[in-house]
Amino acid sequence: MKKNLLGCFGVIATLVVLQFTQTETHAGLFDNIKPCDEVGECNPCDNVCDDVAVTDCDPCGEIDVCNKKKSKWFVTGYLEAGFFANEYGQKNVYAPKEAGFSHNTHDTVKYGNGYDTLEGRWRDWNLTPKKPLQNVSNTGGQLNQLYISLGKSVDGRYGWDLGGTVDFTFGTDAEMVQSAGLEYDAGHGPDSWGTGDYYSAFAQAYFEAAYKKWNFKAGKFYLPFGSNEYESTQRFFYSLPNTFEVVPETAGGALANYTVNDRLSISAGWIQPNQFGESAHDNAFLGGINFQATKKLNLHYVFAIGKDTASDIIKINKGTETQMIRNNANYFINSFVATYQFNKKWKYTFDWSLKNFNNEHESSTLYWEDLGSFGDEIVRIMNYGINNELIYRYNSKWAFGVRACWGHSGYSYHDQDPTFGGDYFFWTYQNRYSFSLGANWTPTKWLIVKPELRYDVYDLTRWDCTADYHPTEPGHWGRGSRQDKPFNNGKNKDQFAGGVSAIVKF
């Protein structure tokens, strides 16, 4: 009996020693796995997949389990809907589209609550700010984004791997990712996918390949400018900052990325900003660098330099006049983003974006299809801005943030058209300031609630020096200078607003 008990104790002791040895052997591999309130967006399993079979490495239920045999095919999506209100209770009121007017391809806001001047009027070269941000201009409920993504991911660690992605979106935000040549025709009509508040778009549609440290994509894809992405699941605040309008969000083209090491990656490619096969005459080089300077500091710089020499024939004034434009445009776009992670709770992001556009082109006006004389026109646009965001992550369910943003747009136009026997010149500049307080509540992995309070101040000044023939009734620029007030039907330069959205993932 005593021998049997000793034998049992010996077997148990041996198993305990073996278990302890196994635990010690693999304990170091899981050192990077943090408790739920510290995981954030990283996946600690990435550090152990190559060394040990991990089957239960998801402590929070919010990160993917490492599994090399997991299917690379995916179908995901989400829906964001919310309510936003301004202190005046003013909704957007839209001016009618002018058939074939490329300056007014989409509905423009007129006398509504929002930035209703340059953004909607000058979009010929796909580089000017777009329509006012719907989720801060409206009063009432809205469907911001219905987003569906499907495709096959790639992993080049073991050799060549092929895949691709197609993303479709619908809602009040979708116009921001529409492309000339796909969802609308910039030069020949307002045939965009949507009207008023709601639009639809293929946000992305690209082929992808990976090999070792290389990644390639070709098609329509997001551009890596700025710190805020279109997808609401990838940004903190409900509304978007003014700097979002400075740089293009999507492009058609091809892009290559090379990962030098764990800290440095570089990218280069050819793009056509905000279009997808619309014109073979608009081409730009895109380059970028991402550098993890320290464990806490990440630096990201992207630039594009290009030229547009396309010729456009457009109709204006409800089709009664036809205008031909021979473009000779040069543009430069860049953004610099610095992110500093103070600790597991605090993170600060600095974003500087700039766009320079210079077009010295010729245009002629054909009244009732009668050819007029060509005149030189010079258009210069400079938009830039700074966005600051400070985020405090309280725990796995709650996070709080503050954002301060400044955006500047400058525009000048000089027309030497001999048809009218005189020069026409005007310039305008606008400064937009916004301040936001926001929070994220994530009670489950499939639901995010985003409340936000926002204050905007808008300052726009125009100077117009015209010949006597130029009309001065409302809607046209008259001689002299003026200041516009975009809020409360043109009565106010500032506005308090707020709202809340809910994102449901599926």
N, C-alpha and C positions, 0 to 999 in steps of 0.2 A: 504493500500500500504506500509506504513512504517513498519507495523508488518510483512508483507511478506518479505521485505528487511532484517529486523532484523533476521527473521527466516533463510533466506538464508545464511547471514553472520555467524549465529550460527552453521549451519550445516557445512559450509566450515571450520570455526575455529575448530570444533570438529574433522573433518577429518585430518586437519593439525596436531593437537595435537596427534591424534592416529598414523599418519605416522611418526612423530618425535619420538614418544615412541617406535615404531617398529624398526626405524633406530637405536636408541640408544641401544635397546635390543640386536641387532645382530651386532652392529658395532665392538665390541671387537673380535668377531669371525673371522673377516676378516683382523685383524691387520697384520697378517703375509703375506698377499698377497702384493707382491711388484710390482712396475712398470716393464714394459717389459725388460728394460735393467738391471734389478737386479734379474730376476727369475732364470737364469742359468739352472741347472739340477733339481732343487727341485720342488715339487708340493705343493703349499700352500694350495690346497684344502684338503689335508689329515688332516689338523687341524680342519676342520669344518664339515666334512661329517657326523660325528656321532651326530651333534647337530642341523643341519639345512639342508634342502634340497637345494643343490647347483645345479643350472642349467646353470649358465653363469659365471663360475669361471675360465675362460681361457683368461686372458687379452692379451696374446701375440699370441694366436693361436698355441702355441708350446707345450702345456702340456695337459694331459688327463683331461677331465672333470670328477669330482667325481660322480659316479653313481653306486650304489650298484647293480642295475639290469643290468648293462652292461655285455655283453657276455664275458666269460672268454676264449673263443676260439679265436685264433688269427692266421693270416697269414701275415707276414711282410717280408720285404727284402730291399735290396739296391744293387746298382752296383757302383763299384769304378774303374775308368779307368784314366790313366794319362800318362805323359811323363817324363822320367828321363834321364839325360845325364851326362856323365863325361867328364873331360877335354881332355881325350885322344881319345874319340870316340870309345872306345873298348867295344865290346860285349862279352858275355860269349861264350866260346868254350868248348864243353862237351866231356869228354872222354867216350868211349863206355862202356856200362855195361858189366860186366863179368858174364856170366850165373851162377846163384846160389851163387854168392859171397855176403855174408851178409854184408861184410865191404863196399860193393858198391851197396847196394840195389837200390838206385836211381842214376840217372845220377850225376856224380861229375864234378865239374868245373876244367878244366885243362888249364893253361896258359891264363886264362881269367881275367876279371877285378873283383876282389873280393877276399875273404879269401878262397883260393883254396887248403888248405892243410888238416889239421886234420878234419875239419868239414865234409867233404864228405867221409873220409876214414874209420873212426872208429865209427860204429853205432851198433855194435853187441848187446849191452845191453841197447839200447834205451835211453841212458842217456847223450850221447855226443852231442856237438853242431851240428846242422843240416846244410844243404846246405847254401851257402851264400845268404843273403837276396836279393831276386830278384829285389826289387824296388830300390836298390841302386847300383846294379851291371850292369844293362843293359843300353844301349843307344837306345832310341827309345820309341815308344808308347807301352802300355801294358794294359791288363785287369787284374787288381790286384785281385779284389774280386767280384764275383757274389754270393750274399749271400741270401738264402731263409730260413726263420724260420717259423715253424708252430707247433701248439700244444695247450695246455690248461693251463692257469696259475692257481695257487692255492692261497687260502686265508684261513688260519686256525683260524682266529679270532672267528669264530662262530662254531667251531668243525672240524671234519675230512673233508678234501678236497683232492681229487685226481686229478692228471693231468700229464703232461709230455711235452717234447719238442724234436723236430727233426730239426736240422740245417744242411743244405747242402751248400757247397761252391765250387767254381771253379775259377781258375785263377793262377797267378804267385805266390801268397802267400799260396795256399791251401796245398802245401806239408808240411808246418809247423804244420798242425793239422791232418796229416795222422797217422794212428795207425797200428802197426804190428798186424796181425790177422784179420784186417778188410779191409783196403785199400791195404796192401801189406803183403807179407810173408817174415819176416826178415831172416829166416834161409834157405830157399830153392828156392829163385829165385827173380828176379827183376820185379815181376808182380804187380807193383804199378799202381795206377790209374793215368796215365799220363806219360809224358816224356819231356825232355828239359825244357822249361819254364813253361808249363801249366800242372796243376794237378787238381784233384777233391777229395773231401773228405766229409764224414759226420762229421762235426766239433763236433756235439753233438747229442746224441740219448739216452735220459734217461727218466725213470719214476720218478714222483715226488709226494710226499704226505706231507701234512701239518696238524698240530694239535696244536692249541693254540700257544705256543712259540716255537714249534718244527717244523723243516723242514727236510725232508728226500729225497734223490735222489739216484737212482741206474741205472747204464748203463755207457755210455761214456759221459764225461762232462769236462768243462774247469776247470783247477786247479787254485786256488787263489794265485799263486805265482806272485810276481812282481807288478809293477804299470802300465804296458802296456798290453793291451788285444789284441787278434788277430783281433777282429772286428774293422775295421777302423773307424766306427762311434763312437767308445768308446775311442778313443785316439786322441791326438791333432795333432801330426806330421804325415806327409805322410810316411816317412821311419820309421824303427824300430831301437831302440837302441841296442848296442852290448849285453847288459844284457839280452835281450829277448832270446838269444840262450843258456844262462846258465841253465835255469830251464825248465822242461818239460811243455808243454802247455795244454795237455789233458791227460786223464787217463780213464781206465775202472775200475769200482769198485762201492763202496757205501759210501755215506757221509751224516752225520747228523749235523745239526746246531741248537743251542739252544740260543735264545735271552734272556739273563738274565734280562736286563732292557733297557732303551732307550740309554744307553751309552756302554753297554758291550754285546758281543756275543761270543760264543765259538763253535768250530767245531771239529769233529773227524770222522775218517773213515778208510776204507781199500781200497788201490788203486794198480793198475799196471801201472806205468808211461809209456806214449806213446805207449800203446798197449791195445788191446781189445780182451781178451781171447786167445792170442797167446801162453802163457805158464802158466801153473799152478804153476810153480816153482819160479816165480818172484812176491813177495808180499811186500807191504810196509804199514806202519801206517802213516796216515796223520792227523796232528793236527794244529789248528790255533786259534788265538784270535784277535778280533777287538775291540778296545777301543777308545771311544770318550773322550779323556782326558779333553779337554776344548771345548768351542764353536768353537774355531779356530783350534785346534790340534787334528788330528786323527792318531792313531797308529795301525799298522796291522802286525802281525807276523804269518808265516806259516812254518811248517817243515814237512819233510817226512824222515823216516828211514826204510830201507828195505834190503832184501837179495834176490839174484838170484842164484839158484842152477841148472838151466836148462842145459841140454846137447844138443849141436847143431852139426849137420853133414852138412858141407857146401862144395861147390865146388869152387875151385879157378883156376887161370890161364886158363880161358876160358874152364873150365871143365876137364882139364887134370889131376888135382890133387884134392883129397878129403881130407878134414880135419875134425877131430872130436874135439870138445871143451867141456870139462867138467867144467862148471862154478862153482865158489865159490866166488861170488861177494857180497860185502857189500857196501851200499851207503847211503849218508846223503845229503839231499837237504834242503835249507831254504832260506827265504827272509824276509826282514824287510822293511816296507814302512811307512814313516812319511809324512803326508800332513798338511801343515799349510796355512790356509786362512787368510791372513793379513787383508783384508777388502773385499768389494764386487768386487774390481778390480783385486787384486793381489793374486796369489796362487802359493805356492812352494811345490814341491814333491821331496823327497829323497828316493832312492831305492837301497838297498843292497841285492844282490843275491849270493848264493854260492852253489856249488855242489862238493861233495867229493865222489870218486868212487875207490874202491880197489878190484881187482879181482886176486886171487891166484888160477889159474886153471891149468888143465892138457890138453894137446893137442897132437894129433898124426897126422902124414901126411901119407896118403895112396897113393903112386905113382901108377897111373894106376890100382887102386883098390887093391894094395898090401899093407898090414898093416905094418906100421912103428912102431917105439918105442914111448912110451909116454914120454913127457918131461914136466917139470914144467915151467909155464909162469906166470910172475907177471906183472900185468898192474895196474898202478895208475894214476888217473886223478883228477886234482883239477882245477875247473873253478870258477871264481868269478868276480864280477864287481860292479861298482857304477854308478848310473844314476841320474842326477840332471835336473829338469825341472822347469822353472819359467814362468808362464803364466800371461799376462796382458789382461783383458777383457775390451776393450774400450767402447763398447756398445753391443746391442743385435745382431748386424751384424758382428762386427769386433773384433778379438782377436789376440794377438801377443805373440810369445813364443821363448825362447832360451833353448837349451839343451846341456849339457856337459856330456859325458859318457866315462868310462874307463872299458875295459874288459880284463881279464887275463885268459889264458888257459895253464895249465901245464900237460905234459904227459910223463910218463916213462914206458919203456918196457924192461923186462929181460927174455930171453929165455935160458933154460938149456936143450935143446933138444939133447939127445945123438946121434940122427941120423947123425948129422953133426960133432960130436966129439968136441964141443966147446961151449962156452957161446957167446951170442949175446945180447948187451945192447945198448939202445939209449934213449935219453931223448930230449924233445923239450919244449920250452915255447914261448908264444906269448903274446904281449900286444897290444891292439887295442884302439885307442883314436879317438873319433869323437865329432864334434861340429856342431850344427845345429841352424839355424835361420828359423822360420816358422811363418805362419799366417793362420787364418781361416776366411773365408768370408762366411756368411750365409745369403744370400739375402731373402730366403724363408725357410719355415720349411722343405722342401723336397730337398734342394740343399746345399751342403757344398763344397767350393773350398779351396784346401790346397796347397799353394806355399811353397817351401822349398829350402834353400841353405845348403849344407853339406860339411864338410871337414873331411877326414879320414887320420890317420897315423897308420901304421902297422909295428910292430917290432917282427920278429920271428927268433929264433936261435935254431939250432939243433946240438946235439952232438951224434956221432955214433961211437961205439967201436965194431967192428965185426971181425969175423974170415975171412980168406982170400977168402973163398968160396963165400962170399956175393957179388953180382954184384954191380957195382958202376956207371953204365951208367945212363943217365937222367931218372928220375922217381923212382930211388932207393936211399936209404941212403948209403953214402960211409963213409969210415973211416975219422974221424976228425969232424970239426964243419963247419957250413955254416949258412948264413942268407938268408932268402927268401924275395922276393919283389913281392907282389901279384898284383900290378897294372901295366897297360901298357905292357902287355906281359912279365912280370917279370923284368921290367926295373926300376920301381919306388916303393917307400915305402909309398907315400902319394898321395892323390887325392882330387881334388875339383869336386863336383857334384851338381846337382840341378834339380828341376823339379816341376811339379804341377799336382795335381789330382783333379777330380771332383767326388763327391759322390751324386748319385741320389737315394733318398728313395722312396719306393713304398709300 
